[in-house]
Amino acid sequence: MIVHIHKGLPIGEFKAPASKSYSHRYLIAAGLAKDSGVSNLIFSKDILASLSCLEALDCSYIKKERSVFFENKDKVIQDPVFDCKESGSTLRFFLPLALSKYSHSTFIGSERLMERGVSVYQDLFKEVTFTHQNGALILDGKIHSGRYEVVGNISSQYITGLLFTLPLLEGDSEIVLTTPLESKNYIDITLDVLSQFGIEIERRENGFYIRGNQTYQKKNVVVEGDCSNAAFLEAFSYLGAKTKVTGIVPTSLQGDKIYQDYFKQLAIGKAKLDISDCIDLGPVLFSFASLFHGGIFTGTRRLRIKESDRGEAMKEELEKAGARVLIDENSIEVYPSHRNLSSLTFSSHNDHRIAMALSLYATICDITIVQAEAVEKSFPDYFEQLSNHAMEVEYEDRL
């Protein structure tokens, strides 16, 4: 799909969409608890992928409008297939859960997702055979309680997967972090959700102690607003729009709520900002900085393993607007773009956050975004939201 956005500024009040981080985690916990519900959901492609994998995990549910209720039903599933689509969270959250329940299972997903791999789990689960075959990952074996040593500067999704699974196993377990933890806030969200569903995790100086044979307790929960996606909407207010974003919890554990502080710093001058704990904000911060004074961003290494290589993707697109982008091993420097532009054509690189970040350029010129359907991964009605708030949006090749 191609989206054309005419130069303009949105007007009015936006409601932040449901937090994707909390949605994934609430659904897993509610599914494991059964007789539990999750409301205020957005059924983006990533969330639908997790729901599909919950079915493969023998979690039956009823889906109504923006809610899901998990029934207390059991059915026998032979050789389950976990289709993770393009969702890295889904793959990494469900893989250890599958290995706790089934001796044989298959994981499939997009080519890019399967290329990103699960090497950390392969190193951890020596008793499991991992077979890559025709784009699928076939698992044979089951995991057991024990001591798991994990580097802290990998994706926090691996640690979350362990935290969801280890309480279910017979015997106690320990997660030992061999390096300092990055993306700490995502782990805080995981621990918050586990606690709400009655799972006890003991936090230690260098990791976690997990008592085995625990049971998820039934509970009904409401998903809070998403700071990651709210950032795209709130950025417009710094670019001259008369807009307001509601639905963000001031005390939220989401690390991405720091966007409010980072926007203020970038609007004043060329700030130096560490994004190692809010890596998903990278694209919108780069775009925002290019429209102001530029910026220096550290802790950018993990951008390479997202839906696209987000550093390189944003460099390619922002340079179309005259911005200079310098990429180093763990830092990215962005210089201001040209302001006297009439039109620009961008590619999303099939990455939802790239597509939304580039939409900020509609405040200074007409823009076209190719592969704009990428937003369906997390914020399916993003462009409709802009259209509903006084932006002129046209669609081409829309199914």
MIMAR-341275 format. One record per residue: z, y, x of N, C-alpha, C, CB in turn. Coordinates in pm, whole numbers, plus 50000, padded with zeros to 5 digits. Glycine has a CB too. Example, Ala and Ser with C-alpha at 12.3 -4.5 7.8 and 13.67 -1.06 7.14 Angstrom:
residues 2
507804943151319507804955051230507804967051320509054955351131;507084977551285507144989451367507875000351290505724994051408;
This chain:
residues 399
500004988050084500005000050000500005012550087501225000149905;499235022350044499185035350113499805045850021497705039250152;500685054050078501335064650001500925078050059502875062950003;500525087049971500235100850009501325109849951498815105349959;501955117850037502985127249991502535141350027504375123950055;502405149649926501995163549950503175171650003501435169849820;502855181750083503895190150140504785195850030503265201550222;506075194750050507005199949951508435196449985506665194649813;509335200049896510755197449914511335191249787511515210449951;512095180649799512725174849680513805184249626513335161049713;514085182649499515085191049431515985182049347514405202149343;517285184649347518185177749256519135168149324517395170449155;519765159849241520815150849287520305136549298522025151449193;520475130649415520145116549437521435108349430519425114549574;521345096349376522445086949386522125076949495522705079749250;523025075449589522785066149700522595052049647523955066549800;521615044749698521425030749655522575022049702520085025149708;522665010149648523745000949684523674996949831523694988449596;524814995949893524894992050035524324978050056526344992650085;523324977150142522734964150173523724955550251521424965850254;524474961650340525454954250420526504947750331526114963450523;527044955650238528054950050147527414940150049528764961350070;526204942850005525554933949907525394919849962524184939549866;524834918750082524694905550145526034898150150524124906950289;527034905050198528334898750222529054895350092529204907850307;529004904549996529634901749867528984889749799529554914049776;527664889049805526974877949740527354864549803525464879949748;527434864149934527814851650001529234847749962527694852950154;530164857249970531564854249938531704850049792532454866349968;531024857149702531114853749559530484840149531530434864549474;529374837249600528724824349582529604812849628527414824149655;530294814749739531184804349790532434802949703531574807549933;532854813949640534034813549554533734807249419534594827549535;532504809649368532094805949232532964813349130532214790449212;532524813349004533214820848898533464835348940534554814048863;532524841249012532684854749065531414862749042533034854549216;531544876049036530384884449009530264896049104530444889448869;529024900749122528734912449205527854921749122528024908349341;528254934249110527464943949032527084955949117528254948448907;526224964449061525624975949129524774971549247526714985749176;523984961149224523064956149327521694962649314522934941049317;520964962949422519524965949421518824953549471519174978749509;517904948249392517264935749428516064938249519516824928149301;516384942949639515364944949743514954931249796515884954149858;513914931049878513434918249933514514911150014512204920550019;515304918750090516354912550171517424906150084516984922850264;517814913149979518854907849891518334895749813519354918749793;517084896149772516494884549705516414872649799515094888049652;516204875249928516184864350026517564857650034515764869550165;518604865650033519954859850037520274852149910520994870850059;519824857049796520044849749671519314836349674519564858149551;518104836249727517354823749739518094813849828515954826449794;518654818849938519384810050030520704805249968519654817250162;521304813149882522504808649812522174796849720523124820149731;520994797249660520574785749579520434773349666519224788749507;519874775049784519734763649875521094758549922518894767549996;522094767349916523454763649956524254758149837524184775750016;523544755849724524174750049605525104759949534524954737549643;524674772449527525424782649454524564787149335525794794949546;524924782649216524164786049095524624799549041524344775048986;523664807548993524044820848945523174825148827523924831049058;523694835148757522964841848649522704856048694523764841448513;521464860548688521074873848734520754882548612519854873148830;521434893848599521224903048488521144917348540522364901648382;520024923848510519814937648551520244939648697520594947248459;521374946348721521804948948859523054941048896522064963848879;523244929648831524434921448855524064906848874525414922948739;524954899648943524824885148961526194878948935524294881549105;526204868248855527454860848833527234846348876527904861648683;528134841448959528024827849012528804818148924528534827249157;528124807548882528714797548794529424786748875527644791348704;530344780048809531054769048875530334755948848532534768348826;529164754748909528334742848890528014736749026527024746348814;527824723949028527424717049150526184708749122528564708049203;525264708849216524084700549205523764694949343522864708549147;523134683549345522814677149473521484682449524522764661549457;521484688049644520264693249706519954684849828520404708349744;518784679049828518334670849941517394679150029517634657949891;517614678550159516754685550256516494700050214515424678150270;517524708350205517354722150158516484730450251518714728850143;515744739650191514914749050266515454763150241513394747950225;515814770050346516354783550338515234793450376517604785350433;514714800550276513624810050299514224823950317512594809850181;514234828750439514884841450472513934853350465515474840650610;512664850950430511664861650420511624869550552511984871150300;512004882450547512004890850667513424895150705511124903150645;514434888950645515804893650660516554886850775516564891550532;516794894450881517564889350993518994886350954517534899151107;519584894850869520954892450822521034879050751521424903750729;520084876450663520084863950587520004851950679518934863750488;519104852250775518954841150868520234838450945517814843950966;520824848850999521984847051086523274844451008522164859251174;523344849450885524524846650803524514832250751524614856450685;523334827450714523274814550645523144802550738522124814550550;522654804650859522434793050946523734785050971521844797651080;524834791451012526054783451030526604777950899527124791751097;526404785050787526844779850658526094766950623526624790350547;524784766850651523994754750626524494743250713522494757450652;524834746250837525284735850930526694730850897525254741051073;527414738350816528744733650773528634724050655529644745550737;527484724350586527324716750461526334705350473526894726050351;525224707650545524134697850550523914692650692522834704150497;523544680050700523184674150830521734676850867523444659050829;520944680750766519534683650789519114695150698518634671050765;518534705450755518054716750675516924723750750519214726750645;516174731850676515024738950732515134753750700513694733050679;514864762150798514834776650779513414781650802515844783750874;512944789950709511624796050723511754811050700510614789750622;510714818350740510714832850723509444838650780511934839250789;509364851850783508174858350835508004855150983508234873550814;506794856651032506504853751173507374862251265505024856051204;507504875151232508304884251314509764879751316508204898751262;510304875751200511694871451194511924859051279512104868651050;511054849251266511244836851341511054838951491510284826051290;510244848851528510094852251670511374858151726508934862051689;512104865651642513354871751687514384861151722513914881251579;514294849951653515034838151694516524838251668514834836051835;517164827051705518604825151687519174818751814518904816251561;518774823751928519144817552054520654817052075518494824952169;521374826752021522834826752037523434814451972523454839651975;522954810951852523454798951785523044786251860522944798451640;521854786351914521424774651991522344772252111519974776452038;522804782952173523724781652286525114777352240523804794852363;525514781752121526854778752072526984764652015527244788751966;525964760251940526064747751865525374736351942525454749351725;526034731352044525444721052129525244707952054526314718752250;526034705551948525934692951874524794693051774527224690151802;524064704051763522964705451667521634705551741523134718351583;520644698651685519294698951739518474709551667518614685051727;517904718851742517064729451688515614726051721517464743551745;514794724451618513384721251640512504731851577513044707251582;511654738151657510714747951606509384740951578510524759851707;508954741651453507754734351414506954742151313508124720551358;505724745951348504824753151258505474765451195504334743951149;506204772951277506824785251229508144783251159505904792151137;508574770851140509854767851075510884763551180509674756750967;512144764851143513244760351228513954748951156514224772051260;513934737151216514534725251156515834722151229513554713051162;516904720351152518234718151208518714704051175519224728551155;519204697051274519794683751254521164683551320518864672551314;522174679951240523534679651290524424688951211523574683251437;525724688351235526674697051169527594703251273527494689151062;528174714751238529084721351331530524717951295528874736651329;531404720151392532814716851375533664728551422533184703951452;534924728451383535844738951427536014738151578537204737651355;536434749451637536634749351781536644763451837535564741051850;536454764251966536444777052038534994781152063537234776052173;534644793252019533274798252035533304811152116532594800451896;532684810752233532614822552318531284829752293532754818752469;531394842552258530214850352219530244863852290530154852352064;529084868052340529014881552398529064891752285527714883352485;529784902652308529974912452201528834922052182531204920052227;527914922752279526834932652270525534926752215526574938652406;525654915452143524504910152070524594915451927524474894452074;523684911051843523744914851703525054909851641522534909351625;525744918651571526994914851504526764904451395527674927251444;525504902551356525184892851251525594878751290523704893251218;525514875451418525934862151463527434860251441525574860051611;528194870451475529644869551460530014868951313530334881651527;529314876651230529554876051086529274862051032528684886451013;528184855951076527864842351032528994832651063526584837551097;529574833951182530694825351221531934828451136531024827151369;532184841151112533374845051036533314839950891533534860151036;532144839350833531994833850698532184818750696530624837450641;531784812050803531724797450802532974790550854530564793050884;533534795250962534624788151027535844785950938535044795651149;536174795050845537324792250757537124780050668537604804250670;535894775750648535604764450560535764751050630534204765750505;535784750950762535794738450838537204732750850535194740650976;537264719850872538554713550901538984717451041538464698050886;540234721551054540734725551184540554740451210540034717551293;541394745851294541364760151325540304763151432542744764851372;539854775651432538814779751527539164793151591537444780851456;538454796251696538654808751767537304814151811539604806851888;537104827051789535924833951842536414842751956535184842451731;535894840552075536284848252193535114856952235536734838852309;535334869952239534294879352280534364881252431534444893052207;533284878352499533264878852645532854892552698532324868352699;532384901352610532074915252646532534924052530530524917152676;532664937252551533084946052443532144944952322533134960552492;532734946752204532004945052079531204957552044532954941751966;529894955952020529074966651964528914964351813527674967252034;528504974651743528354973851596529664969251531527204964151559;530774974451582532094970751534532234972951384533164978551608;531594983451333531764986751191531214975951100531094999851160;530154969051143529614958151060530604946551053528264953251116;531324944151162532364933851161533514938251071532874931051304;533844951151073534894956250983534524953850837535114971351007;533244955750803532804953150666532954938450632531334957650647;532554929750725532694915250703534144911550678532144907350824;535054916450762536474913250748537034918850617537264918950866;536554930450576536974936250448536584927250332536364950250430;535334922750332534854913950225535614900750225533344911450239;535804894750341536534882150349537944883650296536564877150494;538584894650331539954897050284540004898350132540524909650349;539004905250075538974906849930538844893349858537814915949889;538214883649924538024870549864539044860249915536614865549892;540144865249970541264856650004541184849350135541434847049900;540214852650221540074845950350540854853750456538574844650390;541704846850530542534853150631541944851150770543964847550626;541724862250839541234862150976542224869851062539774868350987;542664863951171543584870951261542784877551373544644861151320;542864890651376542124898151478542944898551607541794912551429;542324894851717542994895051845542284904751939543044880951905;542914907252055542394917252148540964914152190543284918152271;540664901452209539324897852257538594888652159539414891152394;538924889752030538204881351934538974878951806537874868251996;538844866851752539404863651621539934849351619538334865651511;541034847451547541584834051523541404830951375543094833151566;540814819351346540444815951208541084802751169538904815151192;541964803251072542564791051021541534783350938543834794150937;541484770150954540534761950880541004758050742540224749650957;540144751150667540454746150533540844757050435541574736050542;540264768850451540514779750357539514778950241540414793650428;539874785450131539034785450011538784799849966539694777249897;537534803049939537194816249886537734817449743535654818649889;538454828349714539064830549584538134838649494540414837649599;538084835149366537154841849275537534856549256537124834749139;536514864949244536734879449231535434885949183537194885649367;535564896749106534404904749066534434917849144534414907548911;533304921549202533254933249289532074942149253533174928949436;532194954949294531134964849273530704970049410531624976649180;529414970149436528874974349566528894989649576527444968949586;529394994849685529425009249708528065014149757530515012849810;527905027449764526645033449808526345030749954526675048349784;525075030949989524605027250122524425039650210523285019550112;525215040550317525105051950407523785051950484526265051950504;523295040050522522055039150599520905045450521521725024550632;520765041750394519665047050314519935061050261519375037850199;521205064450242521525078150199521095088150305523035079450172;521105083850431520735093050539519315098550522520845085950674;518375090150479517005094850459516955105750352516085083050418;517745103950246517745113550136518445126450175518405107450014;519585125150244520355137150277519685145450386521755133250322;518845139150467518145146650572517335158150514517225137350652;516805156250392515985166650331516775179650309515415161750199;518085178450285518875190450257518975199350381520285186450209;518815193650500518825201550623517455207750652519255192950741;516445202950579515075207550602514615217350495514125195750607;515575222950422515265233350324515335229050180513945238650350;515555216150153515595211150014516935214349948515335195950010;516875216749819518105218849741518475205449677517915230149632;519085197049758519425183549713520865180149746518475173349776;521355169849677522705164749701522675149649683523745171449605;523395142449766523465127949756524875124049714523085121149891;524975116249606526275111649557526385096449575526465115549408;527595091349555527805076949558528285071449690526555070149522;528515080249789529035075749918530565076449915528455084350035;531215065749952532675065249955533175072150082533195050449948;533985082850070534415090150190535145081550291535305101450150;535865071350244536625062650334535865049850369537965059050271;534565049650345533765037650369533905032650512532305040450337;533855019450527533865013250659532495013150724534394999250649;531475017450652530115017250706529995026850824529085020950596;529625021550939529485029951057528405040351043529205021551176;527415037650959526285046850945526655059750871525165040050872;527885060650820528285073250755528355084650858529645071550685;528305081150987528335091351092527075099951090528495084751228;526055095951011524825103951004525125118350967523845097850903;526155120550885526485134150840526865142950959527635133750738;527655137451049528045144851169526875146351265529215137751240;526085135651281524965136151374523885146051329524355122251391;523615146651199522645156451149523095170651183522455154850995;524375173451164524885186851192524705190551338526365187851154;524975180951427524815183651571523365186051608525375172151653;522455177951552521035179351584520435192051525520275167251534;520955196651413520445208851350520825221251429520975210051207;521905220151508522375231551587521665232251722523885230551609;521475220651785520865220551918520485206551961521805226752020;520045205152085519605192152137520835184052177518645193952258;521365176552082522585168952104522305155852176523285166251972;523355150752244523315137552303524215128452221523745137752453;523645117952162524365109852064524295094952099523805112151924;525405088052084525475073552106525235066551972526855069452167;524195058251964523905051351838524135036251848522475054151795;524885031851948525105017451966525845011251848525875014952094;526685019151778527415013951663526755017751530528835019051665;525615024151535524895027851412523395026751438525275042451365;522995015451492521635013751544520565015651437521495000051606;520885012651310519875014051205519535028651176520365007451079;520365037951222520075052151204519025057151303521345060251218;518695049051402517765053551506516525060551454517355041951587;515705054051370514465060451326514645073951255513735051251235;515615074851165515785087451092516325098351184516725085550971;517165094651280517675104551375516565109551467518815098651458;515675100551509514545104651594513635114351518513745092251642;513315110851395512445119351313513105132851289512125112551179;514375132551252515145144751226515165153551351516585141251182;515475147551467515555155251591514225161751625515985146251706;513125154551599511805160051632511455172251547510735149451615;512085173151430511845184551341512775196251368511985180151197;513715194251462514625204851503514485207551652516105201251467;515485204451730515515208251871515335196351965516815215151903;515055184651910515015172651992516405166652005514435175752130;516515155852082517815149252099517725138452204518295143451968;518885134852258519005123852353519885113252289519595128752492;519385100952283520085090152213520355078652310519265085252090;521605074752319521985063552404522365051552318523155067452499;522475039852381522815027752306521665022852220524015030052220;520445024452269519245021652189518635007852216518215032152214;519225000252306518614987852354518234978452239519564980752448;519104977052139518864967152033517784971351933520154964451959;517244983251947516124987251861514904978351881515745001851887;514824971951997513644963752027513584951151941513664959852175;514734946651889514764933751818514914935351667515894925151872;514514946951617514564949251472513224944851409514874964351440;512974949251285511754945251215510504949251293511714951551077;510624959751370509604963351469510374967151596508664975151419;509644969751703510294976051819510424990751781509464973851955;511554994451726511675007551661511555019351756512975008351591;511945017651880511765028451975510295031052001512475025252106;509545020552032508105021852058507355026251933507535008552109;507755020951817507075024751691507245039651662507625016451573;508475044751677508705058951650508035067651756510205061951645;507985063051879507265070551983505795072151944507385063352120;505165060951904503745061351867503495070851751503265047351830;504375070651652504145078951533504505093551557504955073451415;505625096251623506035110151644505095117451739507455110751698;504465110051829503505116451919502275121451842503075106752029;501995115551726500915120751640501235134851592500675111351520;502535137851584502965151151539503225160551656504215149951454;502875156151776503025164651894504365163551963502805178751855;505235154651914506525152751980506355143752102507555146751881;507155146252203507175137552321508395128652311507175145852454;508225115552336509335106052327509385097852455509175096652202;510525098252524510705091052648511675079452625511225100552760;511235067452660512055055552635512515049652767511255045052553;513825047652778514405041152894515055028052847515445050452967;515675020752937516255007752906517235008352789516955002153027;518105018452788519115019352682519285033552633520445013952732;518205041352639518255055052588516855059652548518845064652695;516815069252458515555075052412515745090152400515095068752274;514815097752455514855112252445513685116952359514805118952586;513985125152261512985130252168512875145352185513335126452021;511615150052196511355164352204510815169352070510365167452319;510905182452044510435187651914508935185651894510765202551902;508545183951769507135182451733506525196151706506985173151610;505195196151682504515208451642504875211651498502975207051659;504865224351464505205228351326503975232651246506215239751329;502905236051314501705241151245500725229751217501005252051330;501175219851139500365208151107499895208950963501165195151131;498685204450939498175204550801498315190850735496695208850799;498105180350813498235166750758498455156850872496975162850675;499085145550837499345134950933499215121450863500755136550996;498715111550937498685097850886499545089150977497215092450879;500525082750917501465074350990501315059750951502905079050965;501755051051040501905036851009503395033551004501175027851113;503795025250909505195021150901505525009950999505525016650760;504485004051060504664992251146505364981051067505494995851273;505144981250937505754971550845507274971450858505204957450871;507834983250877509284984750896509784995250796509634988851044;510694991150710511184999950603511805012750657512194992650518;512565011850766513235023750816512265033250886514355019850911;511205028050942510175036651000509475044450888509135028151082;509105037550782508415043950669509235055350612508105033750559;510525052750586511365063050526511645074550622512685056950478;511815071350750512075081950849510895091550859512355075750986;509685086350855508495094750868508245103350745507275086150894;508825099550632508635107450509509215121450523509285100450390;510105123750619510665137050639509585147150675511715136750749;508485142350731507405151550771506685157650651506405144150858;506925152350533506335158450413506925172250385506545149450291;507995175850455508555189250438507745199950511509995189550486;506845195850603506075205750677504565204150661506425205150823;504105192550609502665190650590502415178750497501965188450725;501155177350454500785165650376500835153450468499365167350312;501345142350418501385130250501500855118150424502825127550550;500375108550500499955095550447500695084950526498395093650457;501255075250456501975064150522501285051150485503495063850481;500785044250586500125031250568501185020250579498985029250674;501005009550503501994998750492503315004150438502214992150629;503195013050341504385019250282505205009450201503985030950196;504624998150163505364988150085506524982250165504424976850041;506614985450292507724980550375509084984650318507584985750517;509124995650241510405000350186511014990250088510215013750116;510194980950039510714970949944511774962250007509584962249892;511854962050137512834953950208514254958450177512584954650357;514474971450161515844976350138515964986750027516374982050264;514904994450001514985005849907513665006349829515255019649984;513464996649737512154994949672511615007349602512234983949573;512495015749544512005027249469512155040349546512735028249337;512135039649679512335051549760511325062549726512235048049908;510045059049723509035069249696509095074049551507635063849726;509475065149459509665069349321510815079349311509945057149231;511845077349392512965086849394512485100649437514075081849487;511635101149541511105114049584510255120349474510265112349713;509435112149410508585117049301509415122349185507675105949252;510505115749156511385120049047512155132749079512355108949013;512105136749204512825148849246511855159349301513885145349351;510745160749232509805171949251508835170449367510565184349269;508785158849434507785156749537506525150849470508325147249649;505375154749520504105149749466503675137649548502995160749467;503755125849486503485113349555502335106149488504735104449558;501345101549566500225093949512500135080549584498905101949527;499645070449513499605056949567498165052049575500455047249481;497875044149678496565038149696496765023249729495755045549810;495935014849669496035000349691497394995049648495794997049838;497945000849543499254996349495499054984849396500045008049429;499754973549420499624962049334500474963949208500034949249408;
